[in-house]
């Protein structure tokens, strides 16, 4: 199944959680925090401006992005994989 977000929305796949801490302690699933990085899977066509123009998004498919812990409260299940739909404004940075 393909997904195409609208306007300035971005679909992101979270990066996998680390199973152990830097000190080597194994974390159970309930103790892990959700990662705040992910890979952009799909992007919308851009943000509609007041003058009718469309501003393209600053991120592209394949970018690794950093977002807030509570960003993208809209999650969907596509082919057994949890994806996040968030606005471009919820993305803090692109990891290069």
PDB file of N, CA, C and O in Angstrom:
ATOM      1  N   UNK A   1       0.842  -1.173   0.000  1.00  0.00           N
ATOM      2  CA  UNK A   1       0.000   0.000   0.000  1.00  0.00           C
ATOM      3  C   UNK A   1       0.891   1.242   0.000  1.00  0.00           C
ATOM      4  O   UNK A   1       1.870   1.318   0.743  1.00  0.00           O
ATOM      5  N   UNK A   2       0.543   2.201  -0.833  1.00  0.00           N
ATOM      6  CA  UNK A   2       1.283   3.462  -0.879  1.00  0.00           C
ATOM      7  C   UNK A   2       0.477   4.521  -0.162  1.00  0.00           C
ATOM      8  O   UNK A   2      -0.752   4.466  -0.118  1.00  0.00           O
ATOM      9  N   UNK A   3       1.178   5.480   0.394  1.00  0.00           N
ATOM     10  CA  UNK A   3       0.514   6.578   1.096  1.00  0.00           C
ATOM     11  C   UNK A   3       1.102   7.885   0.591  1.00  0.00           C
ATOM     12  O   UNK A   3       2.316   8.005   0.427  1.00  0.00           O
ATOM     13  N   UNK A   4       0.230   8.873   0.344  1.00  0.00           N
ATOM     14  CA  UNK A   4       0.661  10.178  -0.126  1.00  0.00           C
ATOM     15  C   UNK A   4       0.046  11.231   0.783  1.00  0.00           C
ATOM     16  O   UNK A   4      -1.159  11.477   0.720  1.00  0.00           O
ATOM     17  N   UNK A   5       0.861  11.854   1.629  1.00  0.00           N
ATOM     18  CA  UNK A   5       0.324  12.872   2.534  1.00  0.00           C
ATOM     19  C   UNK A   5      -0.071  14.133   1.768  1.00  0.00           C
ATOM     20  O   UNK A   5       0.441  14.399   0.681  1.00  0.00           O
ATOM     21  N   UNK A   6      -0.972  14.889   2.340  1.00  0.00           N
ATOM     22  CA  UNK A   6      -1.441  16.119   1.712  1.00  0.00           C
ATOM     23  C   UNK A   6      -0.711  17.331   2.266  1.00  0.00           C
ATOM     24  O   UNK A   6      -0.231  17.324   3.400  1.00  0.00           O
ATOM     25  N   UNK A   7      -0.636  18.379   1.440  1.00  0.00           N
ATOM     26  CA  UNK A   7      -0.104  19.685   1.815  1.00  0.00           C
ATOM     27  C   UNK A   7       1.295  19.591   2.431  1.00  0.00           C
ATOM     28  O   UNK A   7       2.212  19.079   1.790  1.00  0.00           O
ATOM     29  N   UNK A   8       1.473  20.081   3.677  1.00  0.00           N
ATOM     30  CA  UNK A   8       2.813  20.113   4.281  1.00  0.00           C
ATOM     31  C   UNK A   8       3.018  18.970   5.270  1.00  0.00           C
ATOM     32  O   UNK A   8       3.786  19.100   6.223  1.00  0.00           O
ATOM     33  N   UNK A   9       2.343  17.870   5.050  1.00  0.00           N
ATOM     34  CA  UNK A   9       2.483  16.703   5.926  1.00  0.00           C
ATOM     35  C   UNK A   9       3.620  15.802   5.445  1.00  0.00           C
ATOM     36  O   UNK A   9       3.956  15.776   4.261  1.00  0.00           O
ATOM     37  N   UNK A  10       4.203  15.062   6.395  1.00  0.00           N
ATOM     38  CA  UNK A  10       5.326  14.165   6.128  1.00  0.00           C
ATOM     39  C   UNK A  10       5.036  12.836   6.809  1.00  0.00           C
ATOM     40  O   UNK A  10       4.542  12.816   7.937  1.00  0.00           O
ATOM     41  N   UNK A  11       5.335  11.722   6.141  1.00  0.00           N
ATOM     42  CA  UNK A  11       5.200  10.389   6.732  1.00  0.00           C
ATOM     43  C   UNK A  11       6.597   9.919   7.117  1.00  0.00           C
ATOM     44  O   UNK A  11       7.513   9.917   6.294  1.00  0.00           O
ATOM     45  N   UNK A  12       6.752   9.514   8.405  1.00  0.00           N
ATOM     46  CA  UNK A  12       8.064   9.146   8.947  1.00  0.00           C
ATOM     47  C   UNK A  12       7.993   7.761   9.579  1.00  0.00           C
ATOM     48  O   UNK A  12       7.017   7.414  10.244  1.00  0.00           O
ATOM     49  N   UNK A  13       9.055   6.973   9.356  1.00  0.00           N
ATOM     50  CA  UNK A  13       9.216   5.681  10.038  1.00  0.00           C
ATOM     51  C   UNK A  13      10.233   5.886  11.146  1.00  0.00           C
ATOM     52  O   UNK A  13      11.370   6.280  10.887  1.00  0.00           O
ATOM     53  N   UNK A  14       9.818   5.617  12.403  1.00  0.00           N
ATOM     54  CA  UNK A  14      10.743   5.767  13.540  1.00  0.00           C
ATOM     55  C   UNK A  14      11.920   4.819  13.404  1.00  0.00           C
ATOM     56  O   UNK A  14      11.790   3.705  12.897  1.00  0.00           O
ATOM     57  N   UNK A  15      13.090   5.294  13.875  1.00  0.00           N
ATOM     58  CA  UNK A  15      14.265   4.410  13.947  1.00  0.00           C
ATOM     59  C   UNK A  15      14.055   3.414  15.075  1.00  0.00           C
ATOM     60  O   UNK A  15      13.321   3.693  16.023  1.00  0.00           O
ATOM     61  N   UNK A  16      14.686   2.271  14.981  1.00  0.00           N
ATOM     62  CA  UNK A  16      14.553   1.237  15.996  1.00  0.00           C
ATOM     63  C   UNK A  16      15.182   1.668  17.310  1.00  0.00           C
ATOM     64  O   UNK A  16      16.166   2.407  17.327  1.00  0.00           O
ATOM     65  N   UNK A  17      14.613   1.208  18.395  1.00  0.00           N
ATOM     66  CA  UNK A  17      15.085   1.499  19.758  1.00  0.00           C
ATOM     67  C   UNK A  17      16.369   0.750  20.071  1.00  0.00           C
ATOM     68  O   UNK A  17      16.599  -0.357  19.584  1.00  0.00           O
ATOM     69  N   UNK A  18      17.186   1.367  20.878  1.00  0.00           N
ATOM     70  CA  UNK A  18      18.358   0.669  21.417  1.00  0.00           C
ATOM     71  C   UNK A  18      17.873  -0.270  22.522  1.00  0.00           C
ATOM     72  O   UNK A  18      17.059   0.127  23.355  1.00  0.00           O
ATOM     73  N   UNK A  19      18.357  -1.490  22.535  1.00  0.00           N
ATOM     74  CA  UNK A  19      17.942  -2.482  23.521  1.00  0.00           C
ATOM     75  C   UNK A  19      18.707  -2.361  24.833  1.00  0.00           C
ATOM     76  O   UNK A  19      18.223  -2.783  25.883  1.00  0.00           O
ATOM     77  N   UNK A  20      19.916  -1.778  24.768  1.00  0.00           N
ATOM     78  CA  UNK A  20      20.738  -1.650  25.975  1.00  0.00           C
ATOM     79  C   UNK A  20      21.188  -0.198  26.137  1.00  0.00           C
ATOM     80  O   UNK A  20      21.261   0.555  25.165  1.00  0.00           O
ATOM     81  N   UNK A  21      21.485   0.177  27.367  1.00  0.00           N
ATOM     82  CA  UNK A  21      21.985   1.524  27.635  1.00  0.00           C
ATOM     83  C   UNK A  21      23.474   1.574  27.344  1.00  0.00           C
ATOM     84  O   UNK A  21      24.084   0.546  27.050  1.00  0.00           O
ATOM     85  N   UNK A  22      24.064   2.762  27.425  1.00  0.00           N
ATOM     86  CA  UNK A  22      25.504   2.909  27.206  1.00  0.00           C
ATOM     87  C   UNK A  22      26.298   2.108  28.232  1.00  0.00           C
ATOM     88  O   UNK A  22      27.413   1.670  27.948  1.00  0.00           O
ATOM     89  N   UNK A  23      25.730   1.913  29.428  1.00  0.00           N
ATOM     90  CA  UNK A  23      26.398   1.142  30.482  1.00  0.00           C
ATOM     91  C   UNK A  23      26.200  -0.354  30.342  1.00  0.00           C
ATOM     92  O   UNK A  23      26.721  -1.124  31.149  1.00  0.00           O
ATOM     93  N   UNK A  24      25.450  -0.783  29.322  1.00  0.00           N
ATOM     94  CA  UNK A  24      25.255  -2.204  29.074  1.00  0.00           C
ATOM     95  C   UNK A  24      24.038  -2.803  29.755  1.00  0.00           C
ATOM     96  O   UNK A  24      23.904  -4.027  29.785  1.00  0.00           O
ATOM     97  N   UNK A  25      23.137  -1.982  30.308  1.00  0.00           N
ATOM     98  CA  UNK A  25      21.947  -2.485  30.985  1.00  0.00           C
ATOM     99  C   UNK A  25      20.869  -2.780  29.943  1.00  0.00           C
ATOM    100  O   UNK A  25      20.553  -1.923  29.117  1.00  0.00           O
ATOM    101  N   UNK A  26      20.315  -3.969  29.978  1.00  0.00           N
ATOM    102  CA  UNK A  26      19.262  -4.379  29.061  1.00  0.00           C
ATOM    103  C   UNK A  26      17.944  -3.758  29.499  1.00  0.00           C
ATOM    104  O   UNK A  26      17.541  -3.896  30.654  1.00  0.00           O
ATOM    105  N   UNK A  27      17.271  -3.072  28.575  1.00  0.00           N
ATOM    106  CA  UNK A  27      16.017  -2.396  28.905  1.00  0.00           C
ATOM    107  C   UNK A  27      14.820  -3.237  28.490  1.00  0.00           C
ATOM    108  O   UNK A  27      14.785  -3.741  27.367  1.00  0.00           O
ATOM    109  N   UNK A  28      13.836  -3.401  29.373  1.00  0.00           N
ATOM    110  CA  UNK A  28      12.587  -4.055  28.957  1.00  0.00           C
ATOM    111  C   UNK A  28      11.799  -3.105  28.072  1.00  0.00           C
ATOM    112  O   UNK A  28      12.054  -1.901  28.080  1.00  0.00           O
ATOM    113  N   UNK A  29      10.852  -3.623  27.313  1.00  0.00           N
ATOM    114  CA  UNK A  29      10.074  -2.816  26.381  1.00  0.00           C
ATOM    115  C   UNK A  29       9.360  -1.651  27.021  1.00  0.00           C
ATOM    116  O   UNK A  29       9.248  -0.593  26.400  1.00  0.00           O
ATOM    117  N   UNK A  30       8.874  -1.801  28.235  1.00  0.00           N
ATOM    118  CA  UNK A  30       8.123  -0.728  28.882  1.00  0.00           C
ATOM    119  C   UNK A  30       9.022   0.409  29.356  1.00  0.00           C
ATOM    120  O   UNK A  30       8.530   1.515  29.582  1.00  0.00           O
ATOM    121  N   UNK A  31      10.322   0.175  29.512  1.00  0.00           N
ATOM    122  CA  UNK A  31      11.232   1.200  30.021  1.00  0.00           C
ATOM    123  C   UNK A  31      11.843   2.044  28.905  1.00  0.00           C
ATOM    124  O   UNK A  31      12.459   3.077  29.169  1.00  0.00           O
ATOM    125  N   UNK A  32      11.673   1.606  27.670  1.00  0.00           N
ATOM    126  CA  UNK A  32      12.278   2.308  26.556  1.00  0.00           C
ATOM    127  C   UNK A  32      11.466   3.543  26.193  1.00  0.00           C
ATOM    128  O   UNK A  32      10.236   3.528  26.243  1.00  0.00           O
ATOM    129  N   UNK A  33      12.162   4.607  25.830  1.00  0.00           N
ATOM    130  CA  UNK A  33      11.500   5.789  25.299  1.00  0.00           C
ATOM    131  C   UNK A  33      11.384   5.633  23.791  1.00  0.00           C
ATOM    132  O   UNK A  33      12.198   4.961  23.158  1.00  0.00           O
ATOM    133  N   UNK A  34      10.357   6.264  23.224  1.00  0.00           N
ATOM    134  CA  UNK A  34      10.227   6.241  21.773  1.00  0.00           C
ATOM    135  C   UNK A  34      11.351   7.072  21.173  1.00  0.00           C
ATOM    136  O   UNK A  34      11.661   8.149  21.681  1.00  0.00           O
ATOM    137  N   UNK A  35      11.965   6.588  20.102  1.00  0.00           N
ATOM    138  CA  UNK A  35      13.047   7.348  19.491  1.00  0.00           C
ATOM    139  C   UNK A  35      12.516   8.647  18.884  1.00  0.00           C
ATOM    140  O   UNK A  35      11.359   8.724  18.473  1.00  0.00           O
ATOM    141  N   UNK A  36      13.380   9.669  18.835  1.00  0.00           N
ATOM    142  CA  UNK A  36      12.968  10.938  18.275  1.00  0.00           C
ATOM    143  C   UNK A  36      13.616  11.188  16.914  1.00  0.00           C
ATOM    144  O   UNK A  36      13.724  12.331  16.470  1.00  0.00           O
ATOM    145  N   UNK A  37      14.045  10.110  16.259  1.00  0.00           N
ATOM    146  CA  UNK A  37      14.594  10.193  14.910  1.00  0.00           C
ATOM    147  C   UNK A  37      13.855   9.214  14.025  1.00  0.00           C
ATOM    148  O   UNK A  37      13.330   8.205  14.496  1.00  0.00           O
ATOM    149  N   UNK A  38      13.819   9.518  12.742  1.00  0.00           N
ATOM    150  CA  UNK A  38      13.174   8.617  11.812  1.00  0.00           C
ATOM    151  C   UNK A  38      13.544   8.951  10.383  1.00  0.00           C
ATOM    152  O   UNK A  38      14.204   9.953  10.109  1.00  0.00           O
ATOM    153  N   UNK A  39      13.100   8.082   9.466  1.00  0.00           N
ATOM    154  CA  UNK A  39      13.357   8.253   8.041  1.00  0.00           C
ATOM    155  C   UNK A  39      12.082   8.718   7.362  1.00  0.00           C
ATOM    156  O   UNK A  39      11.006   8.169   7.598  1.00  0.00           O
ATOM    157  N   UNK A  40      12.210   9.729   6.522  1.00  0.00           N
ATOM    158  CA  UNK A  40      11.067  10.247   5.779  1.00  0.00           C
ATOM    159  C   UNK A  40      10.697   9.245   4.694  1.00  0.00           C
ATOM    160  O   UNK A  40      11.534   8.874   3.871  1.00  0.00           O
ATOM    161  N   UNK A  41       9.436   8.807   4.696  1.00  0.00           N
ATOM    162  CA  UNK A  41       8.941   7.818   3.734  1.00  0.00           C
ATOM    163  C   UNK A  41       8.204   8.486   2.583  1.00  0.00           C
ATOM    164  O   UNK A  41       8.316   8.050   1.437  1.00  0.00           O
ATOM    165  N   UNK A  42       7.441   9.552   2.881  1.00  0.00           N
ATOM    166  CA  UNK A  42       6.672  10.264   1.858  1.00  0.00           C
ATOM    167  C   UNK A  42       6.470  11.703   2.301  1.00  0.00           C
ATOM    168  O   UNK A  42       6.428  11.992   3.497  1.00  0.00           O
ATOM    169  N   UNK A  43       6.345  12.612   1.324  1.00  0.00           N
ATOM    170  CA  UNK A  43       6.101  14.027   1.620  1.00  0.00           C
ATOM    171  C   UNK A  43       4.948  14.534   0.767  1.00  0.00           C
ATOM    172  O   UNK A  43       4.694  14.034  -0.329  1.00  0.00           O
ATOM    173  N   UNK A  44       4.255  15.543   1.298  1.00  0.00           N
ATOM    174  CA  UNK A  44       3.189  16.190   0.547  1.00  0.00           C
ATOM    175  C   UNK A  44       3.768  17.140  -0.487  1.00  0.00           C
ATOM    176  O   UNK A  44       4.985  17.292  -0.593  1.00  0.00           O
ATOM    177  N   UNK A  45       2.868  17.793  -1.267  1.00  0.00           N
ATOM    178  CA  UNK A  45       3.350  18.680  -2.330  1.00  0.00           C
ATOM    179  C   UNK A  45       3.861  20.017  -1.819  1.00  0.00           C
ATOM    180  O   UNK A  45       4.613  20.693  -2.521  1.00  0.00           O
ATOM    181  N   UNK A  46       3.477  20.412  -0.621  1.00  0.00           N
ATOM    182  CA  UNK A  46       3.992  21.655  -0.059  1.00  0.00           C
ATOM    183  C   UNK A  46       2.920  22.441   0.664  1.00  0.00           C
ATOM    184  O   UNK A  46       1.749  22.062   0.669  1.00  0.00           O
ATOM    185  N   UNK A  47       3.333  23.540   1.273  1.00  0.00           N
ATOM    186  CA  UNK A  47       2.420  24.381   2.047  1.00  0.00           C
ATOM    187  C   UNK A  47       1.809  25.434   1.146  1.00  0.00           C
ATOM    188  O   UNK A  47       2.519  26.119   0.410  1.00  0.00           O
ATOM    189  N   UNK A  48       0.481  25.566   1.203  1.00  0.00           N
ATOM    190  CA  UNK A  48      -0.225  26.593   0.441  1.00  0.00           C
ATOM    191  C   UNK A  48      -0.077  27.935   1.148  1.00  0.00           C
ATOM    192  O   UNK A  48      -0.408  28.067   2.327  1.00  0.00           O
ATOM    193  N   UNK A  49       0.421  28.921   0.423  1.00  0.00           N
ATOM    194  CA  UNK A  49       0.604  30.256   0.967  1.00  0.00           C
ATOM    195  C   UNK A  49      -0.637  31.098   0.713  1.00  0.00           C
ATOM    196  O   UNK A  49      -1.494  30.713  -0.082  1.00  0.00           O
ATOM    197  N   UNK A  50      -0.742  32.241   1.378  1.00  0.00           N
ATOM    198  CA  UNK A  50      -1.903  33.118   1.246  1.00  0.00           C
ATOM    199  C   UNK A  50      -2.095  33.647  -0.174  1.00  0.00           C
ATOM    200  O   UNK A  50      -3.224  33.897  -0.595  1.00  0.00           O
ATOM    201  N   UNK A  51      -0.997  33.816  -0.912  1.00  0.00           N
ATOM    202  CA  UNK A  51      -1.106  34.350  -2.270  1.00  0.00           C
ATOM    203  C   UNK A  51      -1.404  33.269  -3.311  1.00  0.00           C
ATOM    204  O   UNK A  51      -1.421  33.557  -4.508  1.00  0.00           O
ATOM    205  N   UNK A  52      -1.638  32.032  -2.871  1.00  0.00           N
ATOM    206  CA  UNK A  52      -1.996  30.944  -3.774  1.00  0.00           C
ATOM    207  C   UNK A  52      -0.827  30.092  -4.228  1.00  0.00           C
ATOM    208  O   UNK A  52      -1.035  29.036  -4.825  1.00  0.00           O
ATOM    209  N   UNK A  53       0.389  30.520  -3.962  1.00  0.00           N
ATOM    210  CA  UNK A  53       1.556  29.733  -4.347  1.00  0.00           C
ATOM    211  C   UNK A  53       1.738  28.569  -3.382  1.00  0.00           C
ATOM    212  O   UNK A  53       1.222  28.582  -2.264  1.00  0.00           O
ATOM    213  N   UNK A  54       2.483  27.563  -3.835  1.00  0.00           N
ATOM    214  CA  UNK A  54       2.785  26.400  -2.997  1.00  0.00           C
ATOM    215  C   UNK A  54       4.274  26.390  -2.725  1.00  0.00           C
ATOM    216  O   UNK A  54       5.075  26.347  -3.659  1.00  0.00           O
ATOM    217  N   UNK A  55       4.663  26.430  -1.437  1.00  0.00           N
ATOM    218  CA  UNK A  55       6.068  26.383  -1.036  1.00  0.00           C
ATOM    219  C   UNK A  55       6.449  24.922  -0.842  1.00  0.00           C
ATOM    220  O   UNK A  55       5.849  24.239  -0.012  1.00  0.00           O
ATOM    221  N   UNK A  56       7.443  24.422  -1.595  1.00  0.00           N
ATOM    222  CA  UNK A  56       7.839  23.018  -1.422  1.00  0.00           C
ATOM    223  C   UNK A  56       8.442  22.777  -0.037  1.00  0.00           C
ATOM    224  O   UNK A  56       8.927  23.704   0.612  1.00  0.00           O
ATOM    225  N   UNK A  57       8.403  21.530   0.399  1.00  0.00           N
ATOM    226  CA  UNK A  57       8.921  21.173   1.721  1.00  0.00           C
ATOM    227  C   UNK A  57      10.446  21.160   1.728  1.00  0.00           C
ATOM    228  O   UNK A  57      11.080  20.961   0.692  1.00  0.00           O
ATOM    229  N   UNK A  58      11.027  21.373   2.906  1.00  0.00           N
ATOM    230  CA  UNK A  58      12.480  21.394   3.063  1.00  0.00           C
ATOM    231  C   UNK A  58      13.057  19.993   3.213  1.00  0.00           C
ATOM    232  O   UNK A  58      14.273  19.822   3.121  1.00  0.00           O
ATOM    233  N   UNK A  59      12.216  18.989   3.439  1.00  0.00           N
ATOM    234  CA  UNK A  59      12.685  17.611   3.580  1.00  0.00           C
ATOM    235  C   UNK A  59      12.276  16.814   2.346  1.00  0.00           C
ATOM    236  O   UNK A  59      11.343  17.177   1.629  1.00  0.00           O
ATOM    237  N   UNK A  60      12.996  15.722   2.119  1.00  0.00           N
ATOM    238  CA  UNK A  60      12.669  14.861   0.980  1.00  0.00           C
ATOM    239  C   UNK A  60      12.687  13.399   1.425  1.00  0.00           C
ATOM    240  O   UNK A  60      13.187  13.076   2.502  1.00  0.00           O
ATOM    241  N   UNK A  61      12.150  12.542   0.609  1.00  0.00           N
ATOM    242  CA  UNK A  61      12.106  11.114   0.913  1.00  0.00           C
ATOM    243  C   UNK A  61      13.529  10.599   1.105  1.00  0.00           C
ATOM    244  O   UNK A  61      14.412  10.883   0.295  1.00  0.00           O
ATOM    245  N   UNK A  62      13.748   9.843   2.174  1.00  0.00           N
ATOM    246  CA  UNK A  62      15.057   9.276   2.474  1.00  0.00           C
ATOM    247  C   UNK A  62      15.839  10.061   3.516  1.00  0.00           C
ATOM    248  O   UNK A  62      16.824   9.555   4.053  1.00  0.00           O
ATOM    249  N   UNK A  63      15.415  11.301   3.815  1.00  0.00           N
ATOM    250  CA  UNK A  63      16.094  12.094   4.843  1.00  0.00           C
ATOM    251  C   UNK A  63      15.881  11.475   6.219  1.00  0.00           C
ATOM    252  O   UNK A  63      14.817  10.927   6.504  1.00  0.00           O
ATOM    253  N   UNK A  64      16.906  11.566   7.075  1.00  0.00           N
ATOM    254  CA  UNK A  64      16.769  11.204   8.476  1.00  0.00           C
ATOM    255  C   UNK A  64      16.498  12.490   9.230  1.00  0.00           C
ATOM    256  O   UNK A  64      17.276  13.441   9.152  1.00  0.00           O
ATOM    257  N   UNK A  65      15.383  12.518   9.967  1.00  0.00           N
ATOM    258  CA  UNK A  65      14.958  13.746  10.633  1.00  0.00           C
ATOM    259  C   UNK A  65      14.873  13.552  12.140  1.00  0.00           C
ATOM    260  O   UNK A  65      14.732  12.432  12.633  1.00  0.00           O
ATOM    261  N   UNK A  66      14.964  14.678  12.870  1.00  0.00           N
ATOM    262  CA  UNK A  66      14.820  14.702  14.315  1.00  0.00           C
ATOM    263  C   UNK A  66      13.526  15.448  14.615  1.00  0.00           C
ATOM    264  O   UNK A  66      13.274  16.522  14.070  1.00  0.00           O
ATOM    265  N   UNK A  67      12.699  14.858  15.501  1.00  0.00           N
ATOM    266  CA  UNK A  67      11.432  15.477  15.865  1.00  0.00           C
ATOM    267  C   UNK A  67      11.211  15.339  17.356  1.00  0.00           C
ATOM    268  O   UNK A  67      11.913  14.577  18.021  1.00  0.00           O
ATOM    269  N   UNK A  68      10.238  16.071  17.893  1.00  0.00           N
ATOM    270  CA  UNK A  68       9.964  16.058  19.320  1.00  0.00           C
ATOM    271  C   UNK A  68       9.346  14.747  19.775  1.00  0.00           C
ATOM    272  O   UNK A  68       8.820  13.984  18.965  1.00  0.00           O
ATOM    273  N   UNK A  69       9.413  14.493  21.064  1.00  0.00           N
ATOM    274  CA  UNK A  69       8.907  13.247  21.634  1.00  0.00           C
ATOM    275  C   UNK A  69       7.411  13.074  21.382  1.00  0.00           C
ATOM    276  O   UNK A  69       6.942  11.954  21.183  1.00  0.00           O
ATOM    277  N   UNK A  70       6.664  14.168  21.390  1.00  0.00           N
ATOM    278  CA  UNK A  70       5.219  14.080  21.219  1.00  0.00           C
ATOM    279  C   UNK A  70       4.766  14.498  19.829  1.00  0.00           C
ATOM    280  O   UNK A  70       3.571  14.682  19.598  1.00  0.00           O
ATOM    281  N   UNK A  71       5.700  14.650  18.903  1.00  0.00           N
ATOM    282  CA  UNK A  71       5.353  15.035  17.535  1.00  0.00           C
ATOM    283  C   UNK A  71       4.636  13.888  16.843  1.00  0.00           C
ATOM    284  O   UNK A  71       4.865  12.717  17.148  1.00  0.00           O
ATOM    285  N   UNK A  72       3.788  14.235  15.931  1.00  0.00           N
ATOM    286  CA  UNK A  72       3.131  13.220  15.121  1.00  0.00           C
ATOM    287  C   UNK A  72       2.260  12.285  15.910  1.00  0.00           C
ATOM    288  O   UNK A  72       2.484  11.074  15.918  1.00  0.00           O
ATOM    289  N   UNK A  73       1.267  12.835  16.576  1.00  0.00           N
ATOM    290  CA  UNK A  73       0.378  11.979  17.365  1.00  0.00           C
ATOM    291  C   UNK A  73      -0.510  11.117  16.477  1.00  0.00           C
ATOM    292  O   UNK A  73      -1.235  10.254  16.973  1.00  0.00           O
ATOM    293  N   UNK A  74      -0.456  11.345  15.164  1.00  0.00           N
ATOM    294  CA  UNK A  74      -1.237  10.541  14.220  1.00  0.00           C
ATOM    295  C   UNK A  74      -0.375   9.411  13.681  1.00  0.00           C
ATOM    296  O   UNK A  74       0.521   9.638  12.868  1.00  0.00           O
ATOM    297  N   UNK A  75      -0.647   8.205  14.131  1.00  0.00           N
ATOM    298  CA  UNK A  75       0.091   7.050  13.634  1.00  0.00           C
ATOM    299  C   UNK A  75      -0.854   6.166  12.843  1.00  0.00           C
ATOM    300  O   UNK A  75      -2.046   6.082  13.135  1.00  0.00           O
ATOM    301  N   UNK A  76      -0.297   5.509  11.834  1.00  0.00           N
ATOM    302  CA  UNK A  76      -1.082   4.577  11.020  1.00  0.00           C
ATOM    303  C   UNK A  76      -0.288   3.293  10.869  1.00  0.00           C
ATOM    304  O   UNK A  76       0.933   3.276  11.027  1.00  0.00           O
ATOM    305  N   UNK A  77      -0.998   2.223  10.560  1.00  0.00           N
ATOM    306  CA  UNK A  77      -0.373   0.921  10.351  1.00  0.00           C
ATOM    307  C   UNK A  77      -0.471   0.600   8.860  1.00  0.00           C
ATOM    308  O   UNK A  77      -1.567   0.411   8.334  1.00  0.00           O
ATOM    309  N   UNK A  78       0.679   0.538   8.180  1.00  0.00           N
ATOM    310  CA  UNK A  78       0.731   0.240   6.753  1.00  0.00           C
ATOM    311  C   UNK A  78       1.565  -1.012   6.567  1.00  0.00           C
ATOM    312  O   UNK A  78       2.760  -1.020   6.861  1.00  0.00           O
ATOM    313  N   UNK A  79       0.940  -2.063   6.082  1.00  0.00           N
ATOM    314  CA  UNK A  79       1.624  -3.340   5.849  1.00  0.00           C
ATOM    315  C   UNK A  79       2.355  -3.837   7.092  1.00  0.00           C
ATOM    316  O   UNK A  79       3.472  -4.344   6.993  1.00  0.00           O
ATOM    317  N   UNK A  80       1.727  -3.695   8.266  1.00  0.00           N
ATOM    318  CA  UNK A  80       2.295  -4.172   9.514  1.00  0.00           C
ATOM    319  C   UNK A  80       3.380  -3.285  10.094  1.00  0.00           C
ATOM    320  O   UNK A  80       4.063  -3.686  11.036  1.00  0.00           O
ATOM    321  N   UNK A  81       3.551  -2.102   9.557  1.00  0.00           N
ATOM    322  CA  UNK A  81       4.591  -1.182  10.003  1.00  0.00           C
ATOM    323  C   UNK A  81       3.928   0.103  10.504  1.00  0.00           C
ATOM    324  O   UNK A  81       3.064   0.665   9.830  1.00  0.00           O
ATOM    325  N   UNK A  82       4.339   0.565  11.697  1.00  0.00           N
ATOM    326  CA  UNK A  82       3.764   1.787  12.251  1.00  0.00           C
ATOM    327  C   UNK A  82       4.473   3.008  11.683  1.00  0.00           C
ATOM    328  O   UNK A  82       5.689   3.151  11.816  1.00  0.00           O
ATOM    329  N   UNK A  83       3.704   3.887  11.051  1.00  0.00           N
ATOM    330  CA  UNK A  83       4.236   5.113  10.478  1.00  0.00           C
ATOM    331  C   UNK A  83       3.590   6.308  11.160  1.00  0.00           C
ATOM    332  O   UNK A  83       2.472   6.211  11.666  1.00  0.00           O
ATOM    333  N   UNK A  84       4.292   7.434  11.174  1.00  0.00           N
ATOM    334  CA  UNK A  84       3.816   8.650  11.811  1.00  0.00           C
ATOM    335  C   UNK A  84       3.536   9.687  10.729  1.00  0.00           C
ATOM    336  O   UNK A  84       4.345   9.879   9.821  1.00  0.00           O
ATOM    337  N   UNK A  85       2.396  10.347  10.828  1.00  0.00           N
ATOM    338  CA  UNK A  85       2.091  11.473   9.949  1.00  0.00           C
ATOM    339  C   UNK A  85       2.222  12.735  10.785  1.00  0.00           C
ATOM    340  O   UNK A  85       1.547  12.888  11.803  1.00  0.00           O
ATOM    341  N   UNK A  86       3.098  13.642  10.350  1.00  0.00           N
ATOM    342  CA  UNK A  86       3.306  14.882  11.094  1.00  0.00           C
ATOM    343  C   UNK A  86       3.451  16.037  10.124  1.00  0.00           C
ATOM    344  O   UNK A  86       3.761  15.843   8.949  1.00  0.00           O
ATOM    345  N   UNK A  87       3.225  17.235  10.627  1.00  0.00           N
ATOM    346  CA  UNK A  87       3.438  18.431   9.833  1.00  0.00           C
ATOM    347  C   UNK A  87       4.920  18.754   9.748  1.00  0.00           C
ATOM    348  O   UNK A  87       5.702  18.370  10.618  1.00  0.00           O
ATOM    349  N   UNK A  88       5.299  19.461   8.694  1.00  0.00           N
ATOM    350  CA  UNK A  88       6.705  19.827   8.525  1.00  0.00           C
ATOM    351  C   UNK A  88       7.203  20.663   9.704  1.00  0.00           C
ATOM    352  O   UNK A  88       8.382  20.596  10.053  1.00  0.00           O
ATOM    353  N   UNK A  89       6.328  21.439  10.312  1.00  0.00           N
ATOM    354  CA  UNK A  89       6.731  22.300  11.430  1.00  0.00           C
ATOM    355  C   UNK A  89       7.098  21.506  12.685  1.00  0.00           C
ATOM    356  O   UNK A  89       7.723  22.054  13.593  1.00  0.00           O
ATOM    357  N   UNK A  90       6.721  20.220  12.753  1.00  0.00           N
ATOM    358  CA  UNK A  90       7.062  19.384  13.905  1.00  0.00           C
ATOM    359  C   UNK A  90       8.461  18.775  13.788  1.00  0.00           C
ATOM    360  O   UNK A  90       8.944  18.149  14.732  1.00  0.00           O
ATOM    361  N   UNK A  91       9.110  18.953  12.641  1.00  0.00           N
ATOM    362  CA  UNK A  91      10.451  18.432  12.425  1.00  0.00           C
ATOM    363  C   UNK A  91      11.454  19.508  12.832  1.00  0.00           C
ATOM    364  O   UNK A  91      11.373  20.647  12.371  1.00  0.00           O
ATOM    365  N   UNK A  92      12.406  19.138  13.704  1.00  0.00           N
ATOM    366  CA  UNK A  92      13.397  20.082  14.202  1.00  0.00           C
ATOM    367  C   UNK A  92      14.621  20.201  13.314  1.00  0.00           C
ATOM    368  O   UNK A  92      15.155  21.297  13.148  1.00  0.00           O
ATOM    369  N   UNK A  93      15.083  19.078  12.731  1.00  0.00           N
ATOM    370  CA  UNK A  93      16.340  19.095  11.973  1.00  0.00           C
ATOM    371  C   UNK A  93      16.421  17.897  11.034  1.00  0.00           C
ATOM    372  O   UNK A  93      15.709  16.905  11.192  1.00  0.00           O
ATOM    373  N   UNK A  94      17.310  18.021  10.053  1.00  0.00           N
ATOM    374  CA  UNK A  94      17.653  16.920   9.159  1.00  0.00           C
ATOM    375  C   UNK A  94      19.068  16.490   9.504  1.00  0.00           C
ATOM    376  O   UNK A  94      19.974  17.322   9.553  1.00  0.00           O
ATOM    377  N   UNK A  95      19.269  15.188   9.746  1.00  0.00           N
ATOM    378  CA  UNK A  95      20.601  14.646  10.065  1.00  0.00           C
ATOM    379  C   UNK A  95      21.324  14.378   8.761  1.00  0.00           C
ATOM    380  O   UNK A  95      20.829  13.647   7.902  1.00  0.00           O
ATOM    381  N   UNK A  96      22.506  14.977   8.616  1.00  0.00           N
ATOM    382  CA  UNK A  96      23.280  14.787   7.380  1.00  0.00           C
ATOM    383  C   UNK A  96      24.502  13.945   7.616  1.00  0.00           C
ATOM    384  O   UNK A  96      25.263  13.687   6.684  1.00  0.00           O
TER     385      UNK A  96
END
